[in-house]
Amino acid sequence: MIDNPVMPERYIMHVDMDAFFASIEQRDFPQYRGRPVVVGAQPGHRGVVATCSYEARVFGIRSAMPISEAYRRCAHAVYLRPDMARYAAVSKQVMALLNGISPLVEPVSIDEAYVDISGLEKLIGGPEEIGRRAKAAIQSGVRLTASVGIGPNRLIAKLASEIRKPNGLTVVFPQAVRAFLAPLPVSRLGGVGPKTLAVLERLGIFTVKQLQAVPLERLQYDLGKKSALRLHQQAWGLSSDVVDIRETRKSISKEHTFGEDTCENAVLCDRLRRLAAEVGYIARQKRLQGIVVTLKIRLKGFETHTRQCRLEQPTSSDRMIFQTAWSLYEESGYAGRAVRLIGVGLSGWDIERYRQLGLFAEIRDRQREQSLYAVLDKAAERFGKGMLRLGYCEEKGRRDS
């Protein structure tokens, strides 16, 4: 920990669960404890690693690695398919525990969240005590570990949570921000991908300290105004300190990798319909309606494309999501080409809880549709997703049942 001055006006905590999926499997199945566990696709099939235990990381396995490469590195690991329903239930428990510490909790994924702990020093104690309280609550409540970072804004909190994984706690106070950032590699900053990293390294910039010494004008010349300004601000520890509890996800998306490349419209249409149903279900559970539908296509050779359509009205309707995505596919020019992966997403949330509908017919249609999806969602909760769903003919997305 770095010094221990008076609590600042704003303080943000970032909570990151350690190897979340794999840790749940090791918790629930004692025979997996102490063994390398890989959650994702099964060896012999296409797909990637979703996450892996720290025992597996010793072999160089990491998230998003092709499962074939993971198996080559560690054939004796335990390979498991994800159980997203179980993981989501544990995530809900974790977020509830964090809400017991502060009402300002912003989940940013299934296994991490930002928490505004400003002003809690009189109720709980200083930032280090608050961090210990959060870790203890998670350990006691769900029997899992989390790494916690606390700082004056979101950037510092997130970077701090990564320093001592797993099961770490790092507090960075305002006057220590520059010293904390200085030794970090520039690749740890947001927006530094391979291309940007290559430019920075060509300029002799490898650490944040070196980045701090470069004038903004020079960065703008090499990276452009927008990217340069963002990196310059991060190098000096400038970032948002707002925890937004209104919108917990920027987008909802689902995708599927085929066992073999396919160009059959019937197969692609059926899979896209299933994915749209999953996206719609999640949106309705989160009480979200989106206005942007995204289609993702990966062709043979890992050639990946995305296309988007902005709707006239926000929706969480399986039908609308599917029909829009299928139209994007038909208009894309990819028909007839072998597809490796297909996916669909919904974003651009409508923040108004109620929207005025202009026509009584539209009101009736909307109410009828909401009643129908309520039945489908209850069936999914009771019998499992996909047991009951709307039908569409493959070519045009028209209902056939």
PyMOL commands that set and color helices and strands:
alter all, ss='L'
color gray80, all
select helices_A, chain A and resi 20-28+30-32+54-57+67-73+84-99+120-122+127-142+154-163+174-181+186-188+194-202+208-212+216-223+225-235+265-285+318-332+360-383
alter helices_A, ss='H'
color red, helices_A
select strands_A, chain A and resi 12-17+37-40+49-52+78-80+105-109+112-116+146-151+169-171+251-262+290-299+303-315+339-349
alter strands_A, ss='S'
color yellow, strands_A
deselect
rebuild
show_as cartoon
